[in-house]
Amino acid sequence: MLKKKIFPIAAFYVPGKRRKTLDPDKVMALAEDILANGQKTPIRVRADGDRFVLLEGYHRLEALRALGEETVSGFLTRAALH
């Protein structure tokens, strides 16, 4: 079972393919919801040396960044072995 952890937002790398999917309206709506209710759904990340690679939750991450937050809650997963 995955354990929820707190990660520093500054330590994230977002792959270029994922960055192209950003919807600013969705980020603002999520930011408003997070202000009212807190972060309800953790993001998913994997470790890559001293940084973390975002796997899921780009809009949540950017909403928290827009709010000036320094941390995000998430699940640390391992890279899939092929």
N, C-alpha and C positions, 0 to 999 in steps of 0.2 A: 504494500500500500504506500502511496506517495504521501510525504509529509509536507505540509505547507511551511514555507520559509519566507523570510524578508530579504529582498535583494536591493542593492543600490541602483537606482535608475541610470546613473552615470556609467555603470559598468556594462551596459548593454550594447550589443551589435545587432542591427536589424538587417537581414539580407536584402539586397537590392530588389529582388523580385517582390518581396513583401512590401517594401517601401512604396512601390507603385500602386498599391491597393488602398492607400490612405484616403479616407473620406472625411474632410474637415467638419462637415455637418454632423457626422456620427461621433466624432471626437468631442464636439461641443455638447451634444446631447448626453454622452456618457459622463463628461465632466460635471454637468449639472446634476445628474443622478448620483454620482460619487459624492458631490458636496452634500446632497440631501441624505444619502443612505450609506455612504462609505463604499469601499471596494468590496463587492459581493462575490465576484468570481475571480479566483486566482489565475494568473497567466501561467504558461508552460515554457520552461527554458531548459537549455543544456549548457553545461560548462564547456569553455574553450580557453584553456589556459587561465589567464587572470580576468577574463571577461565572460559574459554570458550571451548566448545566441538565443534570440527570441524564436520560439516555435509556434506559439499561439497567444493571441491577446494584444495585437499591435495597437488597436484603437484604445484599449484600456490603458496601455502603457503611455500612449501619447496624451490621453486625457489627464492622467496623473501628472505627467510632465507639464502640461499646460496649467495645471493648478499649482505648480511650484513644489510639488512633492519631491522628496529625495529618495523615497523607497517605494517598493511595490511588493505585494505578496504574490507568491507563485509556487509552482511545483517544479523541482529540479528533476529532470528525466535524463536518461542515458541516451546517447545517439543510437539509432537503430543499426544493428549489425547486419550487413547484407551478405 
